[in-house]
Amino acid sequence: MKLQLEQAAGRCVFTGYGAGYVEVNHTRHERPVLVIPESVQPWDVSAFSVLAPEHFSELLAHVPEIVLLGTGATLRFPEPALTRPLAHAGVGLEVMDTRAACRTFNILTSEGRRVLAAVFVK
C-alpha cells in the first residue's frame, strides 16, 4: 500500500508498506529498520523471536519520547522484561503491527513529536 503524506523537507516518512517490506521516503527496506524523523537505519535484529533487552537499550541513544514497535504482519507483544530499559528511562512504548506503526509514525512526526519506529517487515 502506498501512503500519501505531505513530506517536510529533510524528514523521514513511511511512503508505503506491504508483505515483506516498508518504504521510507520511497526507498524500499526488506529488513528490520529504525526510523526517526531525521534518518532511517538498519536495525540489527534478525527476528522478533530473538529480541533482547539490549535491543531496546540501544534505542535510547536516539532520545525518543515514544517508541513504536512494529511487529510485522501480526501483532505480537514482547515480554515486559525485554522492554524494561525503555520504562526505566521514561520512554513510552506502543506495540502494534507494522502497518499501524507506519501510519502512527507519520502522524506523530507531522506533529513534531520525537518518535522512533522500530519495525519488523515479516
N, C-alpha and C positions, 0 to 999 in steps of 0.2 A: 504494500500500500504506500502510495506517495502522500506526504503531508505537505500542505500548503501553509506557509507561515512567512510573514514578512520578517526578513533577517536583518538584524542590525549589523553594521559593518564590524568585522573582527569578532563576532560572537558565533559560537557553535550552536547549531540546532539540528535536531533529527529531521531529516528530509524524507525518510522512507524506512520501511521495515518489511520483513517477510520471513518466510521459512528459511532459517539458517543465516540471516544477515540483518544488519541495520545500516542505514546510511546517515552520515553526519556531513552536513554541507555538501551533499551529493557525492560523497566518497563512500564506497561500499566497504563494510567491515564484516568478516565472516568468523571472527574470533571474539572472545570477550574484550570489552573496551571500558575505559574510564573516560567520562566526558564531563568537563566543567565548562562554564561559559567561554573561557579563553582557549581551550585546547581539547584535543582528543588524543588518547594514547592507548596502546595495548594494555590489557590487564593480565598480568602473568599468573593466571589460574586456569587450569585445564578444564575443569568441570565444577558444577555446583557441589557435587558429592565430595570434593576434596577441599572445600573451604575450611580455613583455619583462622584463629584469632588474628594472626599476623596479617592476613589479607585485609582485615578491617582496620587494623592499626595503621597500615600504610596509607589508607585513605585520609587520615588526619593531616598528612603533610600538605594536602590541598586546602586546608582550613575551610571545610564546608560547614554550612549551618544546618544542612539536611542532606542525607544520602538516600537516593532512590536505588533500591536493589531490584533490578530486572532479572527475574529468574528463568527466562526463556519462554517457551510457548505455554507453559503451565505454571501456576502459582505454587511455589514451594517455600516453606519457612525454614530459615537456618535455626539451629539450636541457639537458645539465648546466650550460652557461654561463648559462642563464636563472636557475637556482636557486642560483647561487654566493653571492648575498648571504645566504641562509639558512645555508649551510655555513660561511661566514666568521664568522657570529655564533654558531655552535654550536647552531643550532636544527635539530631533527630534521625530516625531511620524509618523509611516506608518501604515495605516489601510488596511487590506486585509483579504481574507478568511483564515481559519486556515491552509489549505493545503499549501497555498503560504507562510504564516508566518513561517511554519516549515522549508520549503526549504530555505527561505531567512535567517532565523536564522542560519542554518548550514553553509551557505556561509559566512555570516558576522563573525561568531565566528571563522571560519577557517582562516580568515584574521586578527584575533587578535582584532577585534572591541569589544567594551564594549556595548553589545546588550542585551536587555531584551525582551523576548517574553511573552506576557500576552495573553493566548489563551483560548477560549471557545471551547468545544468539540461538542456542539449542536447548 
